[in-house]
């Protein structure tokens, strides 16, 4: 597989509260690992939350002897949640901070993904498919049939999330698994991308580029061109034919 990650402050924010980690190589018992976190909180608190969560997540993965991707990621998110909550209580400046997290690993041709919050994982194949579900007020409205997905992109409450790392003593991550095929591309991103570009626009850009680095940079450029109202993080993973079943 090949991967490329990029994070950008955007055109409005003064600081980047996103945090990204990507490794095509083994991390602990996982054969590879990809993580995106989008922090929330006051000045520096969101940055602190996202970096703390990902670093704690990685520490947990590196220490475990468990070989189950699902259990490894669930436990790592639990550890990240406890650490961010602890940090939030250690300094008044960090009170109320939290972060989203979306993580993925690929083992034996199967994608395992975990998420808390509204950072997303997409599978790009014969179209674009959002694998994760946002933990947000707007997502609940969409699923209830109150608004359409396109209306949700512009809803005034689109940034209200219903689940985050570091907010409560317990956090529940959603887990997904997908059997991969050759030429599949996986996209992890913060909402700074998904709020600025439609799914169709994301799909078109990725498919127009044979090189995932060019695709990643174009996605960031287009998100900024559309307003860049938030930090933008893009992580692309492209599968090779010898790693998954034939098309």
Secondary structure in CASP SS format (residue, H / E / C, confidence):
PFRMAT SS
TARGET T0000
AUTHOR 0000-0000-0000
METHOD secondary structure of the structure
MODEL  1
X C 1.00
X E 1.00
X E 1.00
X E 1.00
X E 1.00
X E 1.00
X E 1.00
X E 1.00
X C 1.00
X C 1.00
X C 1.00
X C 1.00
X C 1.00
X C 1.00
X C 1.00
X C 1.00
X C 1.00
X E 1.00
X E 1.00
X E 1.00
X E 1.00
X E 1.00
X E 1.00
X C 1.00
X C 1.00
X C 1.00
X E 1.00
X C 1.00
X C 1.00
X E 1.00
X C 1.00
X C 1.00
X E 1.00
X E 1.00
X E 1.00
X E 1.00
X E 1.00
X E 1.00
X E 1.00
X E 1.00
X C 1.00
X C 1.00
X C 1.00
X C 1.00
X H 1.00
X H 1.00
X H 1.00
X H 1.00
X H 1.00
X H 1.00
X H 1.00
X H 1.00
X H 1.00
X H 1.00
X H 1.00
X H 1.00
X H 1.00
X H 1.00
X H 1.00
X H 1.00
X H 1.00
X H 1.00
X H 1.00
X C 1.00
X C 1.00
X C 1.00
X C 1.00
X C 1.00
X H 1.00
X H 1.00
X H 1.00
X H 1.00
X H 1.00
X H 1.00
X H 1.00
X H 1.00
X H 1.00
X H 1.00
X H 1.00
X H 1.00
X H 1.00
X H 1.00
X H 1.00
X H 1.00
X H 1.00
X H 1.00
X H 1.00
X H 1.00
X C 1.00
X C 1.00
X C 1.00
X H 1.00
X H 1.00
X H 1.00
X C 1.00
X C 1.00
X C 1.00
X E 1.00
X E 1.00
X C 1.00
X E 1.00
X E 1.00
X E 1.00
X E 1.00
X E 1.00
X E 1.00
X E 1.00
X C 1.00
X C 1.00
X E 1.00
X E 1.00
X E 1.00
X E 1.00
X E 1.00
X E 1.00
X E 1.00
X C 1.00
X C 1.00
X C 1.00
X E 1.00
X E 1.00
X E 1.00
X E 1.00
X E 1.00
X C 1.00
X C 1.00
X C 1.00
X E 1.00
X E 1.00
X E 1.00
X C 1.00
X C 1.00
X C 1.00
X C 1.00
X C 1.00
X E 1.00
X H 1.00
X H 1.00
X H 1.00
X H 1.00
X H 1.00
X H 1.00
X H 1.00
X C 1.00
X C 1.00
X C 1.00
X C 1.00
X C 1.00
X H 1.00
X H 1.00
X H 1.00
X H 1.00
X H 1.00
X C 1.00
X C 1.00
X C 1.00
X C 1.00
X C 1.00
X C 1.00
X C 1.00
X E 1.00
X C 1.00
X C 1.00
X C 1.00
X E 1.00
X C 1.00
X C 1.00
X C 1.00
X C 1.00
X C 1.00
X C 1.00
X C 1.00
X C 1.00
X E 1.00
X E 1.00
X E 1.00
X E 1.00
X E 1.00
X E 1.00
X C 1.00
X E 1.00
X C 1.00
X C 1.00
X C 1.00
X E 1.00
X E 1.00
X E 1.00
X E 1.00
X E 1.00
X C 1.00
X H 1.00
X H 1.00
X H 1.00
X H 1.00
X C 1.00
X C 1.00
X C 1.00
X C 1.00
X H 1.00
X H 1.00
X H 1.00
X H 1.00
X H 1.00
X H 1.00
X H 1.00
X H 1.00
X H 1.00
X H 1.00
X C 1.00
X C 1.00
X C 1.00
X H 1.00
X H 1.00
X H 1.00
X H 1.00
X H 1.00
X H 1.00
X H 1.00
X H 1.00
X H 1.00
X H 1.00
X H 1.00
X H 1.00
X H 1.00
X H 1.00
X C 1.00
X C 1.00
X C 1.00
X C 1.00
X C 1.00
X C 1.00
X E 1.00
X E 1.00
X E 1.00
X E 1.00
X E 1.00
X E 1.00
X E 1.00
X C 1.00
X C 1.00
X C 1.00
X C 1.00
X C 1.00
X C 1.00
X E 1.00
X C 1.00
X C 1.00
END
